[in-house]
Amino acid sequence: PAGEAPLSVAETVLDLGPLSVCACPVSVALTVPSSARVGHPAELSLALENATPVMQEVAVSFTDNEAFLFSGYKATLLRLAPGARKELRYGLLPVLAGHVALPPLQAVLRAPAGAGGVRL
């Protein structure tokens, strides 16, 4: 509009270090119920698929949670053949009412000896 001072613009340019991007060799899909009732079992499933031509190892673990009773392996190491898909199913029994967090899940792609793992 006429009569107004032009807006001032500040521009900052920063040099960024090198960025390496790689495709994740294992895809992960987690299926959880949208809600659950105290005392009624619910199922959680975790599907892992190896998208590479080599064997992959994935360490999967759940941390205890006082809001749910949990059935299934709390920690396991899976070996996925090239192109293989593995589905893990877990039973959850809510014991606390209200909005509660699910048991924390961690899936780590194990790297060859001497290299660090990758969290999925």
C-alpha contacts under 8 A as a table, 3 or more apart, distances in Angstrom:
res1	aa1	res2	aa2	distance
1	P	4	E	6.17
24	C	27	S	6.88
24	C	120	L	7.97
25	P	50	N	6.14
25	P	51	A	5.35
25	P	52	T	5.78
26	V	48	L	6.49
26	V	49	E	5.38
26	V	50	N	4.59
26	V	51	A	5.73
26	V	52	T	7.67
26	V	56	Q	7.88
26	V	109	L	7.86
26	V	120	L	7.85
27	S	48	L	5.61
27	S	49	E	5.16
27	S	50	N	6.67
27	S	51	A	7.24
27	S	120	L	7.99
28	V	46	L	7.09
28	V	47	A	5.73
28	V	48	L	4.74
28	V	49	E	6.72
28	V	120	L	7.19
29	A	46	L	5.78
29	A	47	A	5.07
29	A	48	L	6.60
30	L	44	L	7.43
30	L	45	S	5.86
30	L	46	L	4.60
30	L	47	A	6.42
31	T	44	L	5.76
31	T	45	S	5.17
31	T	46	L	6.41
32	V	43	E	6.87
32	V	44	L	4.82
32	V	45	S	6.75
33	P	36	A	6.85
33	P	42	A	6.97
33	P	43	E	7.06
33	P	44	L	7.03
36	A	40	H	7.07
36	A	41	P	7.76
36	A	42	A	6.54
36	A	94	P	6.97
37	R	40	H	5.50
37	R	41	P	7.95
37	R	94	P	6.50
37	R	97	A	7.59
38	V	93	L	7.15
38	V	94	P	4.77
38	V	95	V	5.30
38	V	96	L	6.30
38	V	97	A	6.13
39	G	93	L	6.06
39	G	94	P	5.83
39	G	95	V	6.16
40	H	93	L	6.06
40	H	94	P	6.87
41	P	91	G	6.69
41	P	92	L	5.69
41	P	93	L	4.59
41	P	94	P	7.11
42	A	91	G	5.95
42	A	92	L	5.10
42	A	93	L	6.19
42	A	94	P	7.97
43	E	89	R	6.89
43	E	90	Y	5.73
43	E	91	G	4.80
43	E	92	L	5.89
44	L	89	R	5.89
44	L	90	Y	5.16
44	L	91	G	6.39
44	L	92	L	7.13
45	S	87	E	6.76
45	S	88	L	5.58
45	S	89	R	4.38
45	S	90	Y	6.11
46	L	87	E	5.60
46	L	88	L	5.13
46	L	89	R	6.46
47	A	85	R	7.00
47	A	86	K	5.71
47	A	87	E	4.23
47	A	88	L	6.31
48	L	85	R	5.62
48	L	86	K	5.34
48	L	87	E	6.34
49	E	80	L	7.43
49	E	83	G	6.73
49	E	84	A	5.73
49	E	85	R	4.21
49	E	86	K	6.44
50	N	55	M	7.90
50	N	56	Q	6.85
50	N	80	L	6.09
50	N	81	A	6.90
50	N	82	P	5.79
50	N	83	G	5.01
50	N	84	A	5.51
50	N	85	R	6.48
51	A	82	P	6.75
51	A	83	G	5.42
51	A	84	A	7.89
52	T	55	M	7.69
52	T	82	P	5.61
52	T	83	G	6.46
53	P	82	P	4.75
53	P	83	G	6.95
54	V	81	A	6.78
54	V	82	P	5.18
55	M	79	R	6.79
55	M	80	L	5.69
55	M	81	A	4.72
55	M	82	P	5.58
56	Q	79	R	5.75
56	Q	80	L	5.17
56	Q	81	A	6.66
56	Q	82	P	7.64
56	Q	109	L	7.36
56	Q	110	R	7.43
57	E	77	L	6.75
57	E	78	L	5.53
57	E	79	R	4.55
57	E	80	L	6.22
57	E	109	L	5.97
57	E	110	R	5.37
57	E	111	A	7.72
58	V	77	L	5.72
58	V	78	L	5.19
58	V	79	R	6.57
58	V	80	L	7.81
58	V	107	A	6.52
58	V	108	V	5.52
58	V	109	L	4.45
58	V	110	R	5.66
59	A	75	A	7.29
59	A	76	T	5.85
59	A	77	L	4.42
59	A	78	L	6.32
59	A	106	Q	7.94
59	A	107	A	5.63
59	A	108	V	5.16
59	A	109	L	6.41
59	A	110	R	6.83
60	V	74	K	7.83
60	V	75	A	5.62
60	V	76	T	5.41
60	V	77	L	6.29
60	V	78	L	7.69
60	V	105	L	7.37
60	V	106	Q	5.71
60	V	107	A	4.44
60	V	108	V	6.53
61	S	73	Y	7.87
61	S	74	K	5.31
61	S	75	A	4.15
61	S	76	T	6.48
61	S	105	L	5.85
61	S	106	Q	5.26
61	S	107	A	6.55
62	F	74	K	5.09
62	F	75	A	6.49
62	F	103	P	6.30
62	F	104	P	5.59
62	F	105	L	4.58
62	F	106	Q	6.33
63	T	74	K	7.29
63	T	103	P	5.88
63	T	104	P	5.36
63	T	105	L	6.66
64	D	103	P	6.15
64	D	104	P	7.63
65	N	68	F	6.00
65	N	69	L	7.80
65	N	102	L	7.33
65	N	103	P	5.12
65	N	104	P	7.70
66	E	69	L	7.47
66	E	95	V	7.88
66	E	96	L	7.99
67	A	94	P	5.99
67	A	95	V	5.50
67	A	96	L	5.11
67	A	100	V	6.58
67	A	101	A	7.53
67	A	102	L	7.71
68	F	92	L	6.03
68	F	93	L	5.29
68	F	94	P	4.46
68	F	95	V	5.44
68	F	96	L	7.25
68	F	102	L	7.62
68	F	103	P	7.45
69	L	92	L	5.76
69	L	93	L	4.96
69	L	94	P	6.47
69	L	95	V	6.95
70	F	90	Y	7.21
70	F	91	G	5.82
70	F	92	L	4.88
70	F	93	L	6.51
71	S	90	Y	5.76
71	S	91	G	4.90
71	S	92	L	6.51
72	G	89	R	7.26
72	G	90	Y	5.13
72	G	91	G	6.69
73	Y	76	T	6.31
73	Y	90	Y	7.94
80	L	83	G	7.82
80	L	84	A	5.72
80	L	85	R	7.14
80	L	86	K	7.44
81	A	84	A	5.18
94	P	97	A	7.60
96	L	100	V	7.62
97	A	100	V	7.63
106	Q	119	R	7.53
106	Q	120	L	7.72
107	A	119	R	6.03
107	A	120	L	5.48
108	V	117	G	6.25
108	V	118	V	5.50
108	V	119	R	4.41
108	V	120	L	5.73
109	L	117	G	5.46
109	L	118	V	4.98
109	L	119	R	6.17
109	L	120	L	6.77
110	R	116	G	7.53
110	R	117	G	4.80
110	R	118	V	6.81
111	A	114	G	7.87
111	A	115	A	5.64
111	A	116	G	5.94
111	A	117	G	4.97
111	A	118	V	7.42
112	P	115	A	5.79
